[in-house]
Amino acid sequence: MKSHGAGFGTRVASVFAILALLFLALGVRVSFLVEEMHDEVRRAVEEHREEAFSRDMLHEMRMLDARRIALGDAVRDERQRPVLLAFVAEAERCLDELSRGPLGADPSDREHIEQERRLYDALRHGFSELRIAIGSGGELEELVATNLRHAQVLNEEMRREAAEISSALREEGRRVRTAVLATTALALIGLGVVLRMVWKRVVRPVEILRDGVQRVAGGDLSHRVEIASKDEIGALARDFNRMADELHGMRSDLEARVEAKTQEFVRAARLAGLGTMAAGIAHEINNPLASIASCAEGMERRLAKGAVDETTQREYLQIIAREAYRAHEITSRLLDFARNGSPARIHFDAPDLMRELGVLLEHKLRAKMLTLEVDCPTELPQLVGNPAEIKQVLLNLLHNAMDASPERGVVRVRWAATAEEFTIDVADQGPGVSREQRERIFDPFFTTKEPGKGTGLGLAIVHRIVSDHGGRIELVDAGNGALFRVHLPLPTP
């Protein structure tokens, strides 16, 4: 994959290279400063050591002068000479320590070293003369004063040098601290620049790409990501947009194909439905028409022979009327099944509806010696729907239950309500419905009754009415007989 301009990896590598060179330069500078500071520390240690020994030597000379003054003329006494010689010996020891110098090279400057050597020589010569004068009982005042003056000069020089080196050490410490702080600040700035670049060039574009992927995966194929960079991520964004364009085109083409196939399927299904309905209508109406035609032909033959009596005519006419009414019932049920109107919905009570049904079914129940058991609590909430249609649902279910039940059997109706829906159970004591019949029980023109005793539209009409009311109907496995359960939604407050 080609990209215009420098890639992101190259830019990041360049930034890190610059930061590395910067840190290297600062590290070298800090190392030199640390080396210089190390030299200053060694010099400071040496100057403080010299200052301490020069102070001790000055102290010994002052003690010698004070002892000399205190003894006065007794200095010539040989018993007092060891005391004075002890002060001189301690002063010489301090001078020897100063003369020995530091371990390794002396960090002090050359002028300071030369001045120290001159003072060391003068003090060494003065201490030698003092030892001789004390041993011979000679005059000590001038010699002590001279050596005391030399010791004071040396101590002042040492103190000055110690103060100067301490000041230089503090300055060197400030320089090192400034360099370290500058290095840290530059490192933080460099890291901030890199992090900002990584966020701008990597994190943010990746977030945009992720959002784009989620939106495209959710079905929004019109979404496109806007990343204008010319690096690898920009190329990836362009590839993503190209892929989304292709997917959008493929989906549009697929939707067009699906729509065309759907229209073809709908037309085929409509034709198949019309064929099924036409076959059902032909099958159902052919039976009463055949009976009517047969009776008409029989009467015609009898009339031709002159052998038609009044009883035979009445019988044939009753059959013709009955079969004509049967054909009328079939067409009426077809109209009910095909009706797609939305009748007005009102509130009504289930107990009132069941009382009306009891009156309508009383004659048929008595004829078959059946018992209708109704469990319909009066505290049930009101239904919302078309009472006539709900009555038709229950009439169809109850007629089927009474047709399936044996004489002296029981047909049960049970109403119940939950927090979400009504349930209406209609159970009979008939032979039940086989597993193969269950799959087609709600299909138009399918019936389990004997030929001529059912149109196969009753349960199809029930299914349509219940669905129009937002409910559902199911055939429950009750173990004995058939149990149809109707679910109707509770009215919304």
Secondary structure, DSSP 8 states (H G I E B T S, - for coil): ---SS--HHHHHHHHHHHHHHHHHHHHHHHHHHHHHHHHHHHHHHHHHHHHHHHHHHHHHHHHHHHHHHHHGGGGGSGGGHHHHHHHHHHHHHHHHHHHH--SSS--S-HHHHHHHHHHHHHHHHHHHHHHHHHHHT---HHHHHHHHHHHHHHHHHHHHHHHHHHHHHHHHHHHHHHHHHHHHHHHHHHHHHHHHHHIIIIIHHHHHHHHHHHHHHTT-TT--------SHHHHHHHHHHHHHHHHHHHHHHHHHHHHHHHHHHHHHHHHHHHHHHHHHHHHHHHHHHHHHHHHHHHHHHHHHHT---HHHHHHHHHHHHHHHHHHHHHHHHHHHHH-------EEE-HHHHHHHHHHHHHHHHHHTT-EEEEE--TT---EEE-HHHHHHHHHHHHHHHHHHS-TT-EEEEEEEE-SSEEEEEEE--S----HHHHTTTTSTT--SS-TTS--S-HHHHHHHHHHHTT-EEEEE--SSS-EEEEEEE----
